[in-house]
Amino acid sequence: MSRATYVIRDGKLVLKSEAVPLRSSGPYVQSDYLPDLRHPRTGKIMDSKSQFRAVTKAHGCVEVGNEVQRDTRRYDAGDIKSDIARTFSELGG
């Protein structure tokens, strides 16, 4: 036995199978605007995604997406502690 699924249309509950789909407020538009961002290769501040990508490509670089980068390396806590201690001693801390 399956349960009925309802959606709200004009303030009333309506069976989902009988409901008229909602219309979007307009087409999806992806803006070229980018809040001021300094390009890591040139140091130039840009506000255009297409310009940023063109400069990146022109310098032989690759734009990386926003996927999570996984670090698979394992670290020994003793090595980290000795590295930190050595750094402090070299900096006079």
N, C-alpha and C positions, 0 to 999 in steps of 0.2 A: 504494500500500500504506500503510495507516494504522497508526500505533502504538497499542498498547493503553495505556490510562491506568489506573493503580491508585491506590487510597486505602487508608489504614490503618483497619481496624475491629477492635477487641478485640486489638490487637497483631499482626494479620496483614494481609498485602497481599491486597486483594480487587479484582477488576475493578470499575472505577467504575460501569459500566452495571449491575452486579449488586449493588452495595452499597446497604444500607438507609441513607437519609439520617440524619444526626445530629440529635438533638432538642436544641433549645436548653434552657438551664437554667431558662428562664422567659420571660415576656413582656418586651418592651423597655419600660422605664419611663423617661420623661424627668422628671427632678426639677425642682421649682420653685426649689430652693435655688441660691443664687448666693453665692460667697464675698463677704464684705463689699466693697461697691463704692460709691464716692461718685458720686452722680448729677451729671453735669456742669452741669446747669441749676439745680438747687436746692442742691447741696452736701450734701444729706442722704445718710447712709450707709444702704444697703439690703442685704437678703439674700434677696430674692425677685424672680425674673425677671418674674412677672406684675405686681408692684407697680412695678418699674422701668419696664416697658413702659407701664403706665397713666399714670405721672407724665410720661413722655416724650410720650405722645400728648396729655395734658391741657395741656401747654405748647406745643402746636403743632409739636413737633419730629418728626423721622422717624428711626427706628432703622435703621442701615445694617448690612448683613451683614458677613461676614468675607472678602468677595472682595477681591482685590488691586486697589488703586486705582493706575492708571497715570498718571504725570505726563508729559504729552506736550510740556511747555514745554522750550525749548532755552535754555541759559544760556551767555553768553560769559565765559570765564575771566577776561578783563581786567576786566569789570564786577564780578565777584565779588571779585576782589582789591582793587579800589578801594573797594568797599563795606565790606570788612573793615577796610581801613586807615583809612577815615573813621570807622568805629565805634570803633576803638581810640583814635583821636585825640580823639573826642568824650568818651570815658569816661576819658581821661587815662592810657591804658595805654602 
